[in-house]
Amino acid sequence: MNQIGFPLVSLIVWLPALGALLLWLLPRDNTAAGRIVALAAAIGALVAAVPLYILFDPSQAGYQLVDRVGWVSDWGLYYSVSVDGISLWLVLLTVFLTPIALLASWGSDVANPRLFQGLILLLASGMTGVFVAQDMLLFYMFFEFTLVPTALLIGMWGSDERRAAAIKFFVYTFAGSVFMLLGIIGLYLIHGQQTGVYTFDLATLLASLQLGAIRIDPLIEQLLFLAFFIAFAVKVPIWPFHTWMTTAHAEAPVSGVVDVAGMMLKIGAYGLIRFNVQLFPNAAAWAAPAVGVLAVITILYSAWVAYGQSDLKRLLAYASVSHLGFIVLGIFALTSQGIAGAVVQMVNSGVTTSALFLIVGMLAARSGERDISSFGGLWGTMPVLGSLTLIMVLASIGLPGLNGFVGEFTILLGAWLSPVLGWGFVLLAVLGVILSAAYLLRMFRLVFMGEVPAERAAMPDLQGREAIVLGALLVPTVVVGLYPNILFGPMQVTMQQLAQTLTQTLASR
């Protein structure tokens, strides 16, 4: 339902896109005006998201603040967007990171800044659309649209191997999403043939499945599950679908990485919850042990490779993959604790990983280097940046009192209580936590401790704009660590409803 009679969710989705359109109306050489317009559009979406949080009723399950308009009604196709307890925080994170991505590039000398900022805004609209789309075909369109600005950001403003990285990213993710399109068409036809109502509406499909209005043969359900799983496993990505992501991260521009690392990868994990687990609980229970194995391999393999990296961005890229393995493990624990922990960890890792990538970008901008061996002792010359880096490293490895601990602990608890996983998966995942501490603390020691090289002794500490960007990311890192119910509260009823469905499914097996 839409409690306020105003298309608030649509406003949040389309404000960044409107800002991108306004950029094209400005003179090409008016860089200052372009930056102001882009930042105003991003901040406008963030401001609009404040009443979204205030108006959201955490005591109600299901979709809220629905905007629904007939698109091709005869085909059951609607423009339908809304939020629920799962998507709320992912929307808020997206609109929070977008102005940070723009501010991160504010002082950098990028070619064609108008196009650069416009692509970041379009990417923000696309990602927000993914999280709020209630129509399956609309979800697919937003999902595919995010590929275009991301590939262009990497291919036009990335590092030396940017074109190869952009092509690899596009081909991998586009090929995976073809399977999702087949799954969407399959669900559409099944519902229409059994009920006479052809619809792409997620809420209608979910209700029909739960009430028994449609029945899917177990083999067909497993095939549909796999079709969606392939698309989202590539997007997350988990092993062995991960190779595009580390290359894309390493070659992407720093501000583009904030959005890619902070939100783009969460689209895949969100899809696993929204489609694979919610729509196909029997197939999810069938596949959970195998997916749990892939998740554990992702955690351990990526952590091991990260330890051996000398390039700071590649190290963080593999660290991101490892953390996403924890998220997938939580989802396929099929418990309310595991899935809630996964959603919380999506938000938390989006904040801390973005901060660490920005810090690497600041170091690279000052030195022209990303190799760990070219640094050392920077804490003595850059005490503010060194202190903030240490906080983000400790948050990333799950220190109690910071946000990373909340998500990791809840995921591990959910996996321990899981009827389809259990303590063996937890022990292996804990080994991943230990490895995470090893490579991140090693990185911090080599970069910020010891003797500072002579050529690095004059590197300046944080500047004003950089301090604002990292300070903004520091706030949720500390606040969520101390008051985790800020995140858990709004999703509690939704998780209870999902857990009830999963419990009934597992009990009937």
FENBELZI-V43098 format. One line per field, one symbol per residue. ss: DSSP state (H for helix, E for strand, L for the rest). phi: phi as a letter, one per 30 degrees, with the letter a starting at -180 (. if undefined). Layout:
ss = ???
phi = ???
This chain:
ss = LLLLLLLHHHHHHHHHHHHHHHHHHLLLLLHHHHHHHHHHHHHHHHHHHHHHHHHLLLLLLLLEEEEEEEEEHHHLEEEEEEELLLLHHHHHHHHHHHHHHHHHLLLLLLLLHHHHHHHHHHHHHHHHHHHHELEHHHHHHHHHHHHHHHHHHHHHHLLLLHHHHHHHHHHHHHHHHHHHHHHHHHHHHHHHHHHLLLLLEHHHHHHHHHHLLLLLLHHHHHHHHHHHHHHHHHHHLLLLLLHHHHHHHHHLLHHHHHHHHHHHHHHHHHHHHHHHHHHLHHHHHHHHHHHHHHHHHHHHHHHHHHHLLLEHHHHHHHHHHHHHHHHHHHHLLLLHHHHHHHHHHHHHHHHHHHHHHHHHHHHHHHHLLLEHHHLLLHHHHLHHHHHHHHHHHHHHLLLLLLHHHHHHHHHHHHHHHLLLLLHHHHHHHHHHHHHHHHHHHHHHHHHHLLLLLHHHLLLLLLLHHHHHHHHHHHHHHHHHHHLLHHHHHHHHHHHHHHHHHHHHHHHLL
phi = .cdcibddddeddcedddddddedddeedcdddddddddddddddddddddeddddcddcdidbhdcbbdcbddcicbdbbabbdddeddddddddddddddddcecdccdhdddedddddddddddddedcdccdddedddeddddddddddddcbddecdddddddeddedddddedddddddddedddddcciccbcdddddddddddidbbceeddddddeddddedddddeccdcccddddddddcddedddeddddbeddedddddddcddddbddddddceedddddddeedddddddedcdcddddeddddddddddddddddcdhbddddddddddeddddddddddddddddddddcibbdeddclidddcbdddddddddddddddidejcdddedddddddddddddccjdddddddddddddeddddddeddddccidddedcdcdddeceddddddddddedddddddbddeddedcdddddddddddddddddd
